[in-house]
Amino acid sequence: MRDDREKWARIRIITIGSIFGLMFLGVVARSFYLQILQHETLVKKADKQHQHKVDLTPARGSILDRNGTTLAESIHMDSCYAEPRRIKDVDGTAAVLAPILGVPKAELVAKLSVNKSFTWLERWLAPEVATRVKNMKLPGIGFAPESKRFYPNMEIAAHVVGFTGRDPNGLEGIELKYDSTILGNTGYMITERDALGRNISVMNTVIKDSSPGKSIVLTLDKTIQFITEKELAKAVADSNAKGGMALVMESDTGKILAMANYPTFNPNAYSRYSLNQLRNHVVTDSFEPGSTFKVFTIAAAIDAGVINPTDVYNCENGVYRVAGRTIHDDHPHSRLTVSEVIKYSSNIASAKIGFKMGEGTLSSYLRNFGFGARTGIDLPGESSGSVKKHLYGIDLATISFGQGVSLSTIQLASALSSIANGGNLMRPYLVEQILDDNGKLVQRFEPQLVRRVISPDTAQKVTRMMETVTVDGGTGTKAALEGYRVAGKTGTAQKVDQVTHAYSPSKRIGSFVGFVPSDKPKLTIVVIIDEPQGIKYGGIVAAPAFRGIAQNSLAYLKIQPNQPTVASAKAAAAKAAAVTPARLLEDEDTLDNDDQESAALGEAMPNFKGMSIRRVLQVMEKRGINIRLIGSGRAVEQSPSPGQRIRGTGEVWIKFTPSA
C-alpha cells in the first residue's frame, strides 16, 4: 500500500511538474513572440494608443514657365495652435490674440475652452504676425510650420496654372490635372495621450514624412503670355465686349506658348470670383466658328481633288436659295475664284464647294482636322465640340461656312497649325518636363503627331490664299504686319441664344486666326472676341489684337522681318515727318496701342536705351506701364525722355533698330 501511495505521489509530482514546465515554455515562447517577433508592430500600436497625429499641409512642387520663371510655388508659413488644457486664463489670452490674429474674441474663447490638448487658432500667418505672437510667449500657444500655395504673378496665366484649396488639393488648371504629381507627402505633428486615451500635450512639434512634390515645367512663355493678355484685354475693352480668348501655339510642335482668357482672376484670392471667371474658356467652351471654318472646307476640297485654286464660282450677287433657305454674303459678288472666296469670305461659294465635295468627303476631312473630338490637351474639362454625323441639304451648305458646327479655341488653333506646318495635326500640350525635388529631370514630353490631314502641297496652296486676307481688299487688313507675310482668316458668327435655342439677332463672336511668318510659320495665333458691341466683324475687333500679339512676340523671339512692303515705306515716311498717336496706331503694332489711360499716369519714364525688347517687356511688367514698341532689335529712341513723367495726352513709345 505504501509503495502504491509513493508511486502515485511521484506520478502526480511528475504530472504537475510537466504541466508547469509546459506552461513555462508557453510563457517563454509567447514572450519571445511578443518581445522579439512582434516588437515593431506592438511599438507602433502603442504609439497609436498613446499618440495622436495632427496632419499638416504638404508642400507642393513648383510650376515654372519654359524659361524657369516661377508661376506657382509653396511658401513656408507658421500656423498658430493652442493647447487648451494648459491655458488657465482663457479670456485674457483671447483678448490679447484677437486684435493680432484678426479673429473675433468670442471665436477664440470658444476654441480655447474646448476639452482638448490641441486646436488650430489660425493657419498660415503672415511672418510679422507670427513673430508678434511668438514674442509674447503665451502659455499653451504654439506654432507649426506649414506650406501655403502662392502665385507670384497673380493674374498672369491664372487659367492655365489654376489654383488649390486649403487641403491643398488642386482645384483647376495644371494644379488639378497634375495634382498627384505636384502634391508632396503630408507632414504631421504628434500629441501625447494618457492611459485613458485623453490628449495630454503637444510634443516638441515632431514633423514626420514631409517631402515636397515634383515640379512642373510648362511650354508656356511668361513674356508671350503677358503680351497676349494685354492685347486681349485691350481688344475686349475697345469693342466693349463680354469677354475674349486668345491662344499662341508653336505651329510645328503643338507647344502652347500663351493661353489667355478675359476677364481673368487672381488665384491667390480665387474665392472672390464667379465660377464663370474661373473657367478656362479656351478649353472648356465650344462655339460656332463662322467664316474661319472656310479655310478647312477649302483645304479639304483641294486636298480631295474636288477643286483647284483657280476655279471660279458664281456668288449669285449675294443671295442664294437652297433647300428652302436663303444664304447671304455680307458683300455681294458676281463671280469669285477659290482664292478670292477666302479673301472676301463668301458664304455662297463655300456652300457650293461643300455641295461639290459631298457629305462623306467633307465629314471625313473635318474629323481628321480634329473637330468633334478632344485634342488631348493636358488641362481638365476639355470640350469635344460637335460635328453632325450626317450632313444633308442645308446642313451641308451651312457647315461649309462655319454654321451648325461647334468647336473650342484649342481645337481651332490645333487644326490651323496643321495647315501652317504642312499638313500634320499635332497634339497640343502644356507640360514639357517633370522635375524631382532636387531639380533633376524625371520625365520629358515631346511633340506628338496625331496624323497627317492634308498634303504639303495643299497646305501651301491654302496658305497663299490666306495671305490675301491681310492685303488690300481683304477682310483682315488690320492684322497685317510690317515686314512679315501673314496668313489669316476673319470670322463673324451668330451666337445661339441659350433660352430660345435659336440664333441671336444681336449677339456675335468676332474672331481672327492665322500664323506668322507665313513663309516659315513659327506661331499660330487665335483671337476670339465674345459679344462685341457696335461693329462686330472679326476683322475689326479681333485682327488688331492678333497683330499686336504677333508683332511683339516675333520681336521678343528675335524673328527678324524679311518682307519690305509699301506699307512699311509709308510708315517710315510718316514717322520721319511727324510721329503721332494716330499714325502709330495705323502703321505700327504696339503693346496696348494708344491705351494711355491704362499706363501708369505720372510714372517716371525709365531709361530704356540699349535694352532688348525682352528686357523692356520685363521692365514694363514690373512697373505696370504700357508702352508702344516700334521695330525690333535694341532700343535707340524713346518718348518721353528718361525721368520725365508719363502723361495721359503725350506719346509713350520706344523705337528699336537691329543690332549691328
URZI-V898532 format. One line per field, one symbol per residue. burial: + if it has 9 or more other C-alpha atoms within 8 Angstrom, else -. A space follows every 50 residues. Layout:
BEGIN
burial: ???
END
This chain:
BEGIN
burial: ------------------------------++++---++--+------++ ++---+++++++++++---+++++--+++++++++-+--+--+++-++++ --+-+--++-++---+++++++-++---++-+++-----+++-+++++++ +--+++++++++++---++++++++++-+-++++++++++++++----++ +++---+--+++++++++++++++++++++++++++--+-++++++++++ ++++++++++++-+++++-+------++-+-++++++++++++++-++++ +++--++-+---+-++-+++-+----+++--+++++++++++++++++++ +++++-+++-+++-+++++++++++-++++-++++++---+--+++++++ +++++++++++++++++++++++++++++++++++++---+-----+-+- -++++--++++++++++++++--++++++++++++++++++++++-+--- ---+--++++++++++++--++++++++++++---+++++++++++++++ ++++++-------+---++-+--+----+---+++-+++++++-++--++ +--++--++-+++--+++-++---++++++-+++++-+-+-+--++---- -++++++---
END
